Amino acid sequence: MIFTDARERLEHFRGDFPAKPMDARRIAGLLDAPGCPRRQVVDAASVPLKDLAKLIGCKPLAPSPFALQRGIRFEQNVISDAMTPLVPLVREHLGLDVRDVRQQLLSTPQARSQYPATRGVQAVTELRLRLTREAVAAMLDGEQHAINLLHHPYLELSLGDMPAYLEPDLLGYAAAQALSPIEIKSFPCIDGVADPVKTAEAARQTAVYVIALRRLVASFGHEPERVASRGLLVMARDFALTATASVLDLRPQVLRLNRLLNDFPHVTHLAPRVPTAISLPALPDKDANEQQQHDAAKQAKEAIGALDMRFGDGCPSCAMFDFCRGQARSENQVAQLGTEAANLCGDVGTVSHALALASGERAPLGSAESAVADELRRAALAVQLAGAPA
Amino acid sequence: MSVDTYLGLRAVALGRAVPRATRRHVHLAAEPLVVVGYHMPGDVGAPIGLIYGNHRNSARTAVVGEPRNGKLRFTQLADFAMDLNGYFGRYIQGLPSRSARRTASARQMPPAPQLILPNAATAQWLCDVMGRRLRTLDTEGEYAVHPALPNIGAHLSFFASQRVPGSSLVLPLTDLLSQHWTTGQLDALDADLAVQLAWIDNPAGMKEAQRALPAGPVPDGGWEEKDLGDAIKAYQRLSDSGSNITRASEPMKIAVEAALQPAWQACWDAVDLLHRLPAAESVQDRWEMDRYQWHRHAERVRANNAYFSRRPQELQVMRLLTRLERLTANLTRDMALDDPLIMANYIASGDALSGDITRRDAAGDRPSLSLRPDMPFRRPVGTELHWFAEPTRRPDGVTRPMVTVEVTSADETNVELRVVRGAVRQDRRRLLPQIGDRVVFSQFGRREFRRDTLPAELPWTHVGVEGTSR
């Protein structure tokens, strides 16, 4: 099949599989699996990763109901009662003289109830984008010295020329001349110290929203810097559910993500990697019989398998991990040992090839392979001399 | 490093983990305390249950029937605290006097307790987080708890401060197993104890190991939703209908034991595996330092003087970092010198030199040696390397004389070395290796010692950038 439009090619590949907008976590997660064409195509085609992973046989990550509950309770605590806990934190940490608090509800049910005449997914999307734009304009031009909370806003971000839609649960901004993002997370900050991994993840997520909002703000003709990259991370203090906060400097994350989003393979560069003869099946629904499930899984596995992958240390956090690991193992790839091993062995891609070079059983071809062979032979000899069985 | 990659390749080909060390580089106490536990996801201060004990067959279980209930939590953890207090109490004895410590009888330093946990996350949770939580509890007033709880909080906080390289006071098993065996999977996956053990000792059980529930401290989401949820509901139902706390917590005890028993057994399996390796030579020295640290802490506890700061000052942090650097350098050195398979890493990377002595000139101004290297040595002329002669017994202990050489020339088949220290004096020249000896020269010299004077003020290298928040 010939496609005139590269985007068409991606959509053909997605086939009847549902499309779902990427969320901020997934965009931030792009930093974890850099340069993996399989993920790039799946992301660019707006394929919902969890549904796909389940179909191709990956073990789903069971969500934690209690952790979710606790997160919701904490959020309620912080924003309830005219945001009483939040106001002093903003005053203290952002040095902002807060005189007003405002909330805007922008979820789908809310939008529908305000504009009952709107029908169809596309129309609702457009409506929510518009309402969000208006809310942001109101924040920029309205009362400064205020805390604004947007519930379920809808933001657009383009990923290599494909639109991605972001639907955060809650976006908070402290309005001074600039809008400072406020992010509420329920993990603990004990004696002023929070888990660095969780904090980094929260920072990356917030950075995605900063970027999306800056692009929106720029489209009004305002300076993008009216959305600050200095934000407030609100966390649980010590072991209870009272709130404490810390200032987040998001400049490094914003820079990194901006670069990644700008460099995200333009859809025309991705297109050659997308197979044309195969596409994803429709997602079987609950009533589907065993044969239908089996056929859909088989087709999905073939389609994803046809995409090149780059297996490495960042892969365990990806939903498709089980599938890709299975492939790396069945293909005897060096990459199954991780990024360091893959880098050392370079083009020597399989374990048996590497071991054959290490033992001298096989002669290297070319200077690159010779360098790899030399290093592996030294390692093998050193191990043998140490008395371990070669 | 290339040896790690090479061993990983062999592990994949064999379908089984490959030894990365020929010695055990940690001390294993005769009577350690093994602890496995879960806490509520998202709430590190809310334990669900723990299994703990000194022997595989003498496990005890502590649970909290409704883990979200703070008052119930500390009531139900009192027994656990008393048991731990009992264990630590056995090791609180007199510390030898300062002068006694300096002589050989310092080896008579009394034994110390040892905590063994399945993984680093549990070690951090139990020692750092729960230690901090428990040590600040009140024993009087509205929120009074049993005094054993803040007591073990102090001990756990001490153990938290000792989670440093080279220390055997707290042993996170997955980290230890990774130090001694190389699996054929991504490093991150080695943090799962069941899977790591399958690689090392039972490849046929790999599929089952991958399905096993986590060893803690966070439980599986499916278990949380079903088993934990049911157990909490049962507690509420039973306690509403008049059962006492213990009876009402019975369903939770059953659920926790079912989930954590495999992790408990896995910990002892890992300890058994480590026991099979002979102890490395410097383990005893490092364990002696551990015992010394423990007894200093015990002294402070006895004098009611065991205070822990919640947030260290910048100067303390700088000293801690200096200490960590020194400990890391010493451990790296000890492991390489004690274990030929670990030294192989440095030989392969070209930092260390191994081979046969082909010429020995003990006469003349400076002695010199020629060596036929096992593989080409590519460090430049002037590189200094060290070699340790056989240990000699002296009245004040065992020493290993060290000889330092300088590379004067090196090619594929011959390396010329000139002795610069340690065997220059005539009476020490007999220490030099003989022709035909197999030797290893490396970048590892003597251990670093703690400097007596550290800066009283923060050096500029450790001061934060203007404008960043602390």
Chai-1 contact restraints between the chains, C-beta under 6 A:
chainA,res_idxA,chainB,res_idxB,connection_type,confidence,min_distance_angstrom,max_distance_angstrom,comment,restraint_id
A,A62,B,G221,contact,1.0,0.0,6.0,A-B,restraint_1
A,A62,B,G222,contact,1.0,0.0,6.0,A-B,restraint_2
A,P63,B,G221,contact,1.0,0.0,6.0,A-B,restraint_3
A,S64,B,P41,contact,1.0,0.0,6.0,A-B,restraint_4
A,S64,B,G221,contact,1.0,0.0,6.0,A-B,restraint_5
A,S64,B,E224,contact,1.0,0.0,6.0,A-B,restraint_6
A,P65,B,E225,contact,1.0,0.0,6.0,A-B,restraint_7
A,F66,B,M40,contact,1.0,0.0,6.0,A-B,restraint_8
A,F66,B,P41,contact,1.0,0.0,6.0,A-B,restraint_9
A,A67,B,P41,contact,1.0,0.0,6.0,A-B,restraint_10
A,A67,B,G42,contact,1.0,0.0,6.0,A-B,restraint_11
A,R70,B,G42,contact,1.0,0.0,6.0,A-B,restraint_12
A,P188,B,V44,contact,1.0,0.0,6.0,A-B,restraint_13
A,D191,B,R310,contact,1.0,0.0,6.0,A-B,restraint_14
A,D191,B,R311,contact,1.0,0.0,6.0,A-B,restraint_15
A,G192,B,R311,contact,1.0,0.0,6.0,A-B,restraint_16
A,F239,B,G45,contact,1.0,0.0,6.0,A-B,restraint_17
A,F239,B,R133,contact,1.0,0.0,6.0,A-B,restraint_18
A,V247,B,S469,contact,1.0,0.0,6.0,A-B,restraint_19
A,P316,B,A188,contact,1.0,0.0,6.0,A-B,restraint_20
A,L337,B,G8,contact,1.0,0.0,6.0,A-B,restraint_21
A,G338,B,L186,contact,1.0,0.0,6.0,A-B,restraint_22
A,G338,B,D187,contact,1.0,0.0,6.0,A-B,restraint_23
A,A341,B,T5,contact,1.0,0.0,6.0,A-B,restraint_24
A,A341,B,G8,contact,1.0,0.0,6.0,A-B,restraint_25
A,L344,B,T5,contact,1.0,0.0,6.0,A-B,restraint_26
A,V351,B,L9,contact,1.0,0.0,6.0,A-B,restraint_27
A,V351,B,V12,contact,1.0,0.0,6.0,A-B,restraint_28
A,V351,B,A13,contact,1.0,0.0,6.0,A-B,restraint_29
A,A354,B,L9,contact,1.0,0.0,6.0,A-B,restraint_30
A,L355,B,L9,contact,1.0,0.0,6.0,A-B,restraint_31
A,L355,B,A13,contact,1.0,0.0,6.0,A-B,restraint_32
A,E375,B,S2,contact,1.0,0.0,6.0,A-B,restraint_33
A,L376,B,Y6,contact,1.0,0.0,6.0,A-B,restraint_34
A,R378,B,A348,contact,1.0,0.0,6.0,A-B,restraint_35
A,R378,B,M375,contact,1.0,0.0,6.0,A-B,restraint_36
A,A379,B,S2,contact,1.0,0.0,6.0,A-B,restraint_37
A,A379,B,V3,contact,1.0,0.0,6.0,A-B,restraint_38
A,A379,B,Y6,contact,1.0,0.0,6.0,A-B,restraint_39
A,A379,B,A348,contact,1.0,0.0,6.0,A-B,restraint_40
A,A380,B,Y6,contact,1.0,0.0,6.0,A-B,restraint_41
A,L381,B,M375,contact,1.0,0.0,6.0,A-B,restraint_42
A,A382,B,A344,contact,1.0,0.0,6.0,A-B,restraint_43
A,A382,B,I347,contact,1.0,0.0,6.0,A-B,restraint_44
A,A382,B,A348,contact,1.0,0.0,6.0,A-B,restraint_45
A,V383,B,A344,contact,1.0,0.0,6.0,A-B,restraint_46
A,L385,B,D374,contact,1.0,0.0,6.0,A-B,restraint_47
A,A386,B,P340,contact,1.0,0.0,6.0,A-B,restraint_48
A,A386,B,L341,contact,1.0,0.0,6.0,A-B,restraint_49
A,A386,B,A344,contact,1.0,0.0,6.0,A-B,restraint_50
A,A388,B,L341,contact,1.0,0.0,6.0,A-B,restraint_51
